[in-house]
Amino acid sequence: MGKLNIGDKAPLFKIDSYNAGIIDLSDLIGKQKIILIFSRYFGCPICHLDLKNLLERKSEIEAKDAKILYITQSGVKIAKQFIEEKKITFPVIPSSKNELYNDYGLGIMGMEAVKQVRDKFKEATKFGIKHGEYEGWEKQSPGQFIINSEGIIIHEKLGWLDIDALLKVL
């Protein structure tokens, strides 16, 4: 599937999450806005940094009546370790590059994200974040989407997590 744009219908999915049972997007649509955060994998230092920032600002997102769904290429062992260690309460959903990443048009990392790697890696290092296990496709683009109550994408951004951009749309 190609890149999704604002105004497109969000591709539906029904997947067993690592920590919240079966997540059926069609059941969630209409209840509140849904934020899909596509990370790469938990061992990625930049993804770990983005997760740290997300957890610190999660209450700001939830105060805007939005539900977070976090998609990762990490396997069950590493995902469950991070869920427990970081006390992640939002659903963490597994996917390979050929599943949800593909459905939402997230292929190889774009130039904008690549340009940010050095600075974001330095920032992660300042917090003592080191590279963990490699999982999934290393060139995978991260991304974020907001889906409204009608199931329409109202925000899409390929690349590293931008919480301020999410909050502006919410």
N, C-alpha and C positions, 0 to 999 in steps of 0.2 A: 504494500500500500504506500502511496505517496504521502508527502507532508500534509498534515491537517492544518486548517486555518480557522480563525475566528469565524463563527457562523456555521461551521460544519457540525453535523450530528456526531456525538462522541461514540466511538465503537464500544459496543457492550461486551462484557466478559463476565464469566462466573468461574472463580478460581478459589481453591483452598489456600487460605493465607497461612503464614507461619504461626500466628498468634491470636487470630480472631475468627476462626472457622471459615466457612464458605463466604466469600464476598461476591455478591451478585449485583453488579452495577445497576441493572434495571430496577432492582428493589430499592436502591438508595436514591435514585433520581426522583425529584419531586419533594423530598424531605428537607434538603438543605443543599447549599452549594457544595460541590465536591472538588477537592484539590488532588490531582494526581501528581505525585513527585516521582520522577524516574531518576533514580540514582544509578550508579554503575554496579558497585559491589562494596561491601563494608570494609574491605581491606584497602581500598583506594583512599589515600590520605586526604584528597580534596573532597571526596564524598563523605568521609568521616568528619571533616571540618564543616561541610554543609549540614550534616546531621546534627552536629553539636549546636550550630546556629538555629536550626529548626527546633530542636528541643528547648532551647532557651527562649524562643519566641512563639512557641506553640500556643500559648494562652492568648496571644494577640490574634491569631488566626481563628481560634475557637470562639473568641469573643464576637467575631463577625459571623457566627453561626455557619461555619464551614467545617466539613469533615475531611480529614487528611487520609489519603491512601498512599502508601509508600511502596514503590516497586523496585526490586533489586534483582541482580543476577546471582547474588550469593546463595550458596547451598544451605540446607537446613541446619547443619552443625554451626556454622559461623553466624547465620542469621539469628538462631536461638540464643547464642552466646551474647550477641549485641543487644537483642531484645531484653534479655535479663539484666545485663550489666548496665545498660543505659535506661532501663525502666521505660521502654517504648510502649505506649498505650494505644497508638493508632495501628490499624492493620498494616502488616508488612507482607507484601505479596511477591512470590517468586515469578520470574519470567526469564526466558532466554531471549536472545536478540531476534529470534524468528517468531516470537509470540507477541506480547503486548508492545514491546519496543517497536516492532515492525508495524503493528496495527495503528500505532500513533505516529508513524512516520519518523521514528528516531533511528537513524542509521549511523553512519560514521560521524564522529565528532567534527563539528564545523570549525572554521577558522577562528571565529570569535572566541569559542571555548578554548581552542588550542593556544591562542594568544594570552589567555589568562592563567595558563597552567603554572608558569614559573612563579608569578606573584602569589597565587593561591597555595602553591606548595610551600613557599617560604612562610606564609601565614600559618599553615598547618604545623610546620616544624616549630614555630614559636610556641605552640600549645603542646609540644611534645608528641604530636601525632606522627607515627611512623607507618610505613607501608606494611600492610598485613598480607595475607594470602591473596594470590591472584585468582580471581574467579570470573568466569564469563568471558566476554569479548572485550579485550583491552581498549579497542578503538571506539567502543560504544558511546554514543552521545547521551548525556543526561538531558533532562527536560522537565518542564512543568506545564500543567494545564488546569484550567478551572472550568467546570461544567455547571451550567445553571439548572434550575428546577425543571426545564423542558428537555434537558439532555443535550443542550447545545454548548459547544466550546465558546467561552467568552474571553479566554486568555490562553495564549500558547507562547511558550518561549523554549527554544532549544538551547542547551548549554547548562552551565552551573546554576544552582538554586539562587533565586533572587526574591527574597521574602518581601522586600519593600514593593516590588512590582505586584506580587500577589495581593498584598494588603490594599494597594491602590484600586485594584479591580473589585475586591470584596466590598 
